[in-house]
Amino acid sequence: MLNKLKQIKDIRSEAKKLQGMLAEESITVKAAGDKILLTMDGNLAITGLAIDDDLLDPSQKEKLQDGLKKAFAEAQKKIQRVMAMKMKDMGGFGNLPGLS
């Protein structure tokens, strides 16, 4: 029983360490002809968003919506690659009991 509790503690410790490392990572992408800048951290939180005033015009609503979706998808894809490399560098979670 104590061994299982230690394993859980080790898993939590590794997960917190990884989460902290990922929070330090950041990706910025451009969309809609560089009129949208979106920044995302390794925990998939949007940490920055800049939209050119031209896109705030009601006639540009569809372009703004499409640009935001594309920027989010691209940022998510790029940061997931960074996250995968970080996990690989850490040896993944394969070295923890119960996760191999």
C-alpha positions in Angstrom: 0.0 0.0 0.0 2.8 2.5 0.9 4.5 1.6 -2.3 1.4 2.5 -4.4 1.2 5.9 -2.5 4.8 6.6 -3.3 4.2 5.8 -7.0 1.2 8.2 -7.0 3.3 10.9 -5.4 6.1 10.4 -8.0 3.6 10.6 -10.8 2.1 13.8 -9.4 5.6 15.3 -8.9 6.6 14.5 -12.5 3.3 15.9 -13.9 3.7 19.2 -11.9 7.3 19.4 -13.2 6.1 18.9 -16.8 3.3 21.4 -16.4 5.7 24.0 -15.1 8.1 23.4 -17.9 5.3 23.7 -20.5 4.0 26.9 -19.0 7.4 28.5 -19.8 7.0 27.5 -23.5 5.3 30.0 -25.9 4.3 30.0 -29.5 3.1 33.0 -31.5 1.4 32.6 -34.8 0.0 35.0 -37.4 -3.2 34.7 -39.4 -5.5 36.7 -41.7 -2.6 38.2 -43.5 -0.7 39.0 -40.4 -3.7 40.9 -38.9 -4.1 38.4 -36.1 -1.3 37.5 -33.7 -2.1 34.7 -31.2 0.3 33.6 -28.4 -0.2 30.3 -26.6 1.7 28.6 -23.8 2.5 25.0 -23.4 -0.6 24.4 -21.2 -2.7 25.5 -24.3 -3.7 28.7 -22.6 -3.9 31.8 -24.9 -1.6 34.3 -23.3 -1.8 37.0 -26.0 -4.1 38.1 -28.8 -3.7 41.1 -31.1 -6.2 41.9 -33.8 -5.7 44.6 -36.3 -8.3 47.3 -36.2 -9.3 46.6 -39.8 -10.7 43.2 -38.8 -12.9 44.8 -36.1 -15.2 46.3 -38.7 -18.5 44.4 -38.8 -18.0 43.8 -42.5 -14.9 41.8 -41.6 -16.6 39.5 -39.1 -16.3 36.3 -41.1 -12.6 37.0 -41.9 -11.9 37.6 -38.2 -13.7 34.4 -37.2 -11.8 32.3 -39.8 -8.5 33.9 -38.8 -9.0 33.2 -35.1 -9.9 29.6 -35.8 -6.9 29.2 -38.1 -4.5 30.9 -35.6 -5.7 28.8 -32.7 -5.4 25.5 -34.7 -1.9 26.4 -35.9 -0.7 27.5 -32.4 -2.2 24.3 -30.9 -0.4 22.1 -33.4 2.9 23.9 -33.0 2.8 23.9 -29.2 1.8 20.2 -29.1 5.0 19.4 -31.1 7.0 21.4 -28.5 5.2 19.5 -25.7 6.0 16.2 -27.3 9.7 17.0 -27.6 9.8 18.1 -24.0 8.2 14.9 -22.8 10.6 12.9 -25.0 13.5 14.8 -23.5 12.2 14.0 -20.0 12.1 10.3 -20.9 8.3 10.5 -21.2 6.3 9.0 -18.3 7.4 5.5 -19.2 9.9 5.5 -16.3 7.1 5.8 -13.8 5.4 2.7 -12.4 2.0 2.1 -13.8 2.4 4.3 -16.9 4.7 2.2 -19.0 
